[in-house]
Amino acid sequence: MSKDDEKKSRDLKDHKFYHADSEAGFADSIPQSTPQTRHPAYKLAFRDTDFLLREELRPVRFQLELLKPEMLLEEAGVGSTLVMYGSARIPSPEEAEAKIEAAKDSSEFEQTVAQRLAEKAKYYQVAHDLAKISGEKAIIEDGKRQFVVCSGGGPSIMEAANRGASEAGAESIGLNIILPHEQAPNTYVTPYLSLNFHYFALRKMHFLMRARAVAVFPGGFGTFDEFFELLTLVQTGKMKPIPILLFGKDFWTRVVNFEAIAEEGTISKKDLDLITWCETADEGWDAIASFYDLER
């Protein structure tokens, strides 16, 4: 043992047990191959993927999926987020005409769908602009970055959010999810803030753990799920009120009759006040700034 190692061994702050990575290195350095060491039972538990993927280990995987993003975001100095939900199908303004053109030989229904999606391309731009505003503000509080843009990490509205932040010179978060069909992070997500999830529940939890405002754009089942869960959490008092910005009144009032829900008595009329209707990025940021008394 060298003098430095001997001195360190007497340090009161020094760990008296080897770290797991050291133990793994010890295991790799022993050149032995016997029936016992070759058997999966001999693997160190934390290196045994087959073991970690067993049905009985689901609670452990839950914990890991809660802990890893939390640790990474804390280490990155992310204090709060501006979460942006929306469709993965709405084209960018540059792609809108191409979508209509691609559907011209399709059925009347598919042509109508293409036309409607193209009409919503303006929300790609609005999401981009709102994220850019947030990135340019670069608000720091208690040494941590506030209103860091956070999306689902995918295409369309999600891409617009990360792209807007990137063009403002700001980092942004992408919370991707493993799906049966191909899914990859959009290229504007900050690589070390690009996180991947197996469990929808844990992903949705991380969306809201640091959220100080949520912008919701036209979307499908996934957006509905995220939006209505957020409304429920605030309505029931499980989550403190935050700005819930709903973009695209024509779309939302066509697909959801909010007033009728209140008239049916299944929610209170005042529950509709949880929603702040917006159409432009400036309206969205003004609502956030007003809620938190920030400089415009």
N, C-alpha and C positions, 0 to 999 in steps of 0.2 A: 504494500500500500504506500503510495506517495505521501509526502508531507501534506500536500494540499488535500488529498482524500482523507488523511488522518484528521486534519484540522476540521474538515467539513463534517466528519462523522461525530465530532464532539459539539457541533453547532446545535444549539437548542431548537433552532428553527428548521433544521434538516429533518426530512421524512425518515423514519426508521424502518419503513417498509418500502420495497421497491415499487415504482409505478407500474401500472399494467403494461405499458409499452416496453418497459425493461424486461418484465417477466416474459412477454411474448418473444423478445429477442433472445432470451436465455433458451427458451423452448426450441427456437429455430437453430440455435448454434450447436445443439446436441445431435451429432450424427448417428442417430440410432433408428433402426427399422426392424421392429419386431411385430408379431401379431397384435400385441397389446398397444403399441404406439401408433400402429396404422389404423386401429379401429376408431370410428367417430366418437365413441365414448370418451376417448382420451383427450380430445380437443379441449382447449380452454373454452369455457362457456361463452365468453364474450367474442370469440373468434369463430364460433360454430353457427354458421348461417342457418343450416337446417334446423338447429335447435331453436334459434331466435324466431324462426318462421312457424313454429308449431302453434296449433290452435290455443294451447294453454298459455302461451306467451303474449296473447293479445294485450292484456293490461300493461305489460312492459313496453310493447310497441307504442301504445297510447302515450305512455309517459315520455318515451324517447321523442315522439313526434311533437309533443308539447314543449319539451325541454330544449331541443336543438335550435328551433327558430328563435325561441326566447333568448337563449344565450347569445346567438349570433347578432340579433338586433340590439341587444344590450351592449355588446362589445363594439358595435358599429356606432353607438351614440345616438340611436334613434329614440327620441323622447315621445313623439306622437306622429300620427299618420293622417293624411287625407286619403281616404279609401275611395276608389272609383270602380263602380259596378257597371256592367253593360254587356250588350250582345257580342258574341264572337263572329257574327255574320254581316254586320253593317260594313259596307265598303268605305274606303277612304274617298275623299272627293275626287282624287285622281283615277280611282277605279270604278266610279259610279256608272259612267257611260258604257264602259266595257261590260259591266254586268248586264245592262239592258240589251246591249248588242248580242251577248252570248245567249240570251233567252229568246231572241226574235223568231226562231224556228220551233220553239217549244209550245206547249199548250197555253191556252189563254190564262189559265190559273198561274202557271209558272211565269208568264210575262208580267202578270199583275204583281206577283211577289217580287220579281226583279225590280220593277218600277218603284214599289214601295220601299224596298231596301235602299235603292239609289236615292230616294227622297230623304232618307234618314242619314245620308252621308254627312250632312251638316253637323250632326252630333259628334262625329269623329273629330271634326275641327273644333267644336266647342270643348270636348274633353281634352284635346291637345292644348288648347289655349288656357283652360283652367289649371292644368298641371304646370304649364309654363309659368303662369302667374305665381303659383305656390313656390316653384323652384326659384324664381327670381327674388322672391321676398326673403328667402334664406333665413328664416326666423330661428334664432338660438335662444334657449331659455334654460337656466340651470346647467349650462354647459352641454346641453343636448339639442339635437336638431328637431324642430317641430314641423308638423304638417308635411312630413316626407311622403311623397306620392306612393301609393300602394295599389297595385292592380292584381288581377288574377294571373297576370304573366303571359296571357295568350294573345291572339290576334284582335283586330278590329278596335273596339272601344278601349280594350286593355292596352293594346299597342299604342293607341293615341295618347293614353295617359303617360306611359313610360317614355314615349317619344317627346312629348311636351316637356317633361322634366329634364330629359337628356339635352334638349336644345337650349334649355335655360342654364346648362352647366351643372345641374343638380343630379345627385344619385337618386335612384328609385327602386322600389321593392316589387318583386313578382312572386306571387304565391301560386305556383302551378299545382296541378293535380294529375296523378296517373289515371289515364282513361284507356278503355279497350282500343279506341282508335288513336292514330298518331297525334301526339301533342308535344309541342316544344315551346320553350320560352321565346317570346319575341326578342329581337336583337337589341332593343333599347333598355332592357332591364339591366341594372348594374350587376355584373357577374357574381360578386360576393354577397349580393342581396337577392339572388335568384334561388328560391327555396322550392322544394318539391314535397308533395304530400300524398299519402295513401288514403287517409281518412278525411272525408268531407267535413266531418264534425270538428276535427282539430283545425283544419284549414279555416273554417268559418270562425272559430274561436280566435285564431290569430288575426283575422281581418279586423276584429272589433276590440281586441285587448288594448291596442294603442290608438284606436280611432278617435279623433277629435272632431271629425266631420266626415260625412259620407255623401258622395255624389252618385246618383243612380240615373243611368241613361236607359233608353229603350232596350229591352232584352227579352230573353225567353225564360224557360223554366228555371234555369240557374239563377238568373237575375231576380226573378220573382221570389225564389226561395230565400236568397240573401236579403232582399229588401223587406219582405214580410217578417222574417225572423228578427231583423233589426227593429222594425216597428213594434213587434210584440215585446221585445226586451225592454224598450223604453216605455211602452204603454203600461206594462205590468210593474214597472219600477225596479226591475232587475238590473237595469243599466241607467246611468244618469243621462239626462237629455243632452243631445248634441245636435248640430245642424244636420238635418236630413234633406238634402237637395234633390228634388225630383225634376229631371229635365225632360221636356217633350210632353206638354200637357195634352196635345191633340192625340198622341199615341196612348198615353196612360188612361185618359178618360174614355177612350174608345174600347180599351180591352178590360178595364176595371171600373165599375161604377161605384166609386167611393161614397158618393152621397147616398146611394141606395143601401149600402151596408149600414150606414148610420140610421137611415129611415126605418130599416128593418129592426133596429134596436140591438143589433149584435155587437156594435161598438157605440161609444158615445160620440156625439157631435164634436165635442172638443178634441177627440182623438185625431180628427182631421187636421188639427193645428200642428201636429207633429211634423207635417210635411211642409216644406218651403218650395213653392213652384219656381222654377227658373227656366230661362231659355238661352241665356248668354253666359259666357265665362265671367264677365264682369258682375253680373247679377249674383252668380254663385259665390264669388270671392267676397262681394259686399255683404252677403248674408253671413259668411263665416266671420268677417271682420267685425260686423255689428254684434254678433253673439259673444265674441271674445274681447270686444273693445280693442281691436287692433287698428293700427294706422292703415288707412286705405293706400 
